[in-house]
Amino acid sequence: MRRGWPLAIRGSTGALSLLAVETADAGRLAEFDPGIAAPLLITSGRAVTLKLANQAAAAVPDSPVMIARRPWLDFDAAVALSDPQLDLRVPLKGPYRAVPAMAPDAAAAALRLARIAGLLPAFFVRGEGPGHRIDDAITPADIQAHEDPARLRLVTRARLPVVGAEDAEIVAFRTPESPDEHIALLIGQPDGNPPLVRLHSECLTGDVLGSLKCDCGPQLHAAIRAIAANGWGILLYLRQEGRGIGLINKLRAYALQAQGFDTVDANTRLGFAVDARDFGVAARMLTQLGQRNVRLLTNNPAKVAGLEAAGVAVAERVAHQLPANPHNAAYLATKRDRTGHQL
């Protein structure tokens, strides 16, 4: 998909051939859809931000919406329709007409696959009839398996002294389908009490580059110090950059924030859920480490709910608050006011 090749997904009600807008070009589109008939698949969240008057808002922002193809809806127009960074620069044509989604489960799986690939969730779509044979079609179950916490396995472990916690061990996990390795840092030695646990989602800009737009880097290092001071605990480093939408899409969200949107609205304008992370991965890591009862270092109730739904009891939520700076004050206020973060 990143190479701009078409792919096929076979769902329970039919199969779809798809061409990702972000990695295609006009020539590939003409080859894929010579009759100019393939509708454009986007998310309902993106459809709502485009104010498509004939499209009712769906229950979740990353559910599928198909827009009828018109001769003027060429490749360049589709790019503008798909990428919210262009909204202020490219006047949108119309009117648009929503059409019933073909093979809805396959369409939803395609949008999920775009998020996994770090691409904009937008495709040209061709429905394939029941008699059309696609030998290499993938299924929604194939895509779901990529992020299935049940398939996560402990792979290796080693001693790793780190700044703030010299008595530490690193443990790596991965699934057969995903190239992303999740990491646990075990700090101190078990003492019979529930470990102090921090779920930290990867943030290249904050953790490595010292970005001041978020509080991720300071939270990471403060968590290591807090766990070491507690005497025993675990830091889980989860490869769920940008609340699960990936680095490139997170940077697209940054560009939208520069236009005045907060983190929540930036994600939904891109066509993604407000938070696409799966904390079942963290629960699976903890259970493989023999920990089913923890004290959780977090301000995010969703992390507590995610662990408990996956079978890990949270004996106590421990607040994890750091001072704001002029660059991240609005970001922290959005977390408090729109995503329910607590002290």
N, C-alpha and C positions, 0 to 999 in steps of 0.2 A: 504494500500500500504506500509506503514511503517512496518507493521508486516510481510511483505513478502508474502502476499496473492495475487493471481491473481485478476484482475478486468476486467470488460468489458466496452467498450465505443461504443455506437451506433451512427454513423454519418449518413449523408444524402446518402452516397453511399455504406454503409455496416458497419458491426460491427467488432471490434477487441477485442480479449482477450490479456491481457498484463501482463507481469511479470517484475517488476522493478529489474534491475540488482543489484542495491545497497543493497537491503534488501532480495534478494533471496540467495540461495546456490545451490550447485551442485545437491543435492537430489531433491529439489523443481523444478529445471530446468528439470531434467529427467522425473519427473512426468508431468510437463507442456508440454514438447515437446519430447516424447519418440522417435519420428522418426527423430530427429535432423534436422528439417526442418524450424523451426521458425526463420525468419530473425531478425536482431538486428536493432532496431529503435534508431537513434541518431539525433542530430541536424546538419544542414548544416554547422554551424560554427565549430562544432567539426570535421566534415568530412573534411573540408578544412584544419584545422590544422594538421590532420593526413596525408595530402597530398595524398588523394585517387585519383590516376591519372585519373580514369574513372568517377569521380564525378564532374560535373560542379558546380561552386559556385552558391548558391541561393541568392535571393535578400536580405533576412534577415537571421541573424545567428541562429535564433531559429526555423527555418522551418524544417519539417521532412525529414529525409533521411533514407532509409532502406538498410541494408547491408545483402547480401545473407549469409545464414548459411552454414558452411562447417564443416566436422567432426573435424578438428583441432580448430574450433572456439568454444571451450568448455567454461565452466563457467569462469575459471580463465582468459582465453584469452579475454572474453567479459568484465570482470572487468578492465583489462589493457586497452582495447579499449575505455572504458567509462570514466576512471578517468585520467585526464591529469597529476595529481601528479606523476603517475607511468611512464610517458613517458621516463624519463631519466634512469630508472632502468630496464624496461622490454622491450627487443627488440620485436617489433611487427612483426607478421607473415604476410603472404599475398600469392597471391594477393587478394585484396578485390574486390567484385563486387557489385555495387549498383543496386538495383532492383526498379521498379516503386512502389511508396508508395501505399499500400492498404488503402482504406478509408481515403484519405488525411485529411479531417476535423477531423476525430476521432484521427488520428495520431498527428495532431497539438494540439488537446485538451489534449492528454496524456502528451505531453511535457510541456504544460502549467500547468497541474496538478502536475507534478514532481516539478516544481518551487514553486508552492503553498505549497507542502509538504516539501520543503527544501531538496529534493533528487537530485542526479545526473540525468540529463535528458537522460536516456537510458533504453530501455525495450527489452525483447524478445517478439515477436508479433506473434499471430496466427490469421489469417483472418478467419472469420466465414461466411459461405455461407448464401444466402438469406433465406433458409429454416431452418437455425439453430436458435432455440429459446433461448434467454437469458433474463430471466425475470427480473434480477436485474441489467441490463446494465444502465449506466448513459449516459448522452448526453453532447455534447459540450456546450449546453445552461445551463446545470446544473453547469458546471465548471465556465462558464462566470458569472453566478449569484453570485458566491462566492465573486467576486471582483467588483460587479456592484455598482457604486457610487449612482445610483438612489435608491438603497435599504438601504442606510445608514440613520440611524435615531439617533436623539439626545435622549439620555437615561436619563442622570442625570447631575446635576450641584451642586457645593458647593463653598463656599469661601475658598481660599487657599493662605495665604501669603507665598511668597517664597523669597529666598535671592535675593536681587536686585529689588524686586517689592512686597511690602507688601500689596498693594491694588490690589488683583488679585482674579480671580474666575476660577475654573477648570470646564470644560464641557466635558462629555464623549459621544462618538458616537460608534455605532457598526451596523453590518448587521446581519440578522438572520442566515446566513450561516457561518460567520467567527468568530473564537474565538478572533481575534485581535481587541482591542479597540483603536480607534484614539482619541486623546485628543486635546482640545483647551484650552489655557490659556489666558483669557481676562485680560488685564492689564490696570488699570486706568479706566476712565469713558468717554463714547462717548461725543464728543464736537462739533459734526456737520461736522467734516472733515473726509475724508477717513482714516480709521485706518492704522497704520503702521503694516504690516503683515510679519511674517517670517514663511516659510514652512521648518520645520526641520524633516528630516527622521531619525528614530530611529537608534542609533549607540551604542550598549551596550559597545563595547570596548572603544569608545571615551567618551561617556556621563557618564558612570559609573566607568570604570576602569582607565580613564585618559590616554588612548593610545596616543602616540606621532606620530603614523603612519598617522594620519589624523588630520583635524582641527575641527572635529565635536563638541567635548566638549567645546573648547573655543568659537566656533561660537554660540553654544546654550546659554551660559551664557552672551556673549556679546550682543546677540539679546534681551534677557530679559532686560538688562540694557538700550539698545537703545530704546526699546519700552517704558520703564518707563520714560526715559528722554523726549520722545516725548509727553508724557502725556496720550496717548490712543493708544491701538493697540492689536493685537492678535498674539500669537505664536501657530502654529499648530504642534503638535507632531505626526507624521505619522508613523504607524507601517509598515515601508517599509525598513527593515534592509538590508544593503548591496545593495542599489539601487534596492531593490525589489527581490533579490535572496535568502534572508534569512541568518541567522547567520552562520550556518554550511558551506554553500557554500561561504559566504564571507571569512571565515577562510581558506577554500580551495584556494580561490583567493590569500590570504596572502601568503600561501605556494608557490604558483606559482610566486608571486612577489619576494620571496626570491631566486627563480631560475633565476631572471633577467627580468621577464615580467612586463610591467606596468599594471595599473588597467584595462585599456580597453582590452588589449590582454589577461589578466588573465580571464576576464569574458567570452570572446568569446571562449577561449580554453576550458572552462568548458562547453560550449554549450549554454550560455545564451546571451540575448541581452546586449548591452553595458549599457543600463539603462532600467530596467523593471518596473519602478515606474509609477503609474497612478495618475497624479495630478488632475484628475477629482474628486477624493476623497476629496482633499483639497477644491476644488470649491464647492462641495456639503456641506461641513462643513460651509463654509463662508456664503452660501446662507441661510442655516438653522439658522445662527446667524443674518440674516438680512443685510449682507454686500455684495453688488454687485459692489462696486467701492473701490479699495484699493491702497495703496502705498506699493510696495513689496520690502522687504529687501533681496536682492539676487544678486549674480554674474552670475546666471545661466539663460540664455535666454529661456531654455526649460520650466522653471517654469512659466515665463511670458506667453509663448505661450500656455502652458497647462491650465492655469487659463482662459485666454481669449477664448480659444476654448470651454470651458465649461460654458461660460456666465458671468464670473467675469471680469470686466474691470480693467486694471492696469493703474492707473493715472500716476504713476511714479515708475521707478526702482531705488532703493536706494542701492548703493554699500555696500557690507558687507565683508570687507577685513581685515584679521588678519595676523600678521607676521609669516613667515615660521620658522621651526626649522630643525636641520640637518636630522631628521627622516622623515619629510613629504615634504621636498622641491621638490623631484621628483614627488610626488603625486599631489602637487599643480600645477606643471608645466604641468603634463598630463591633468589636468582639463582645464588649459588655452589653451593648444596646440591641444588637441584631442577632447574635448567635448565642446569647445566654451565658456568657462566661461570668463566673462569680469569684469573689474573694474568699 
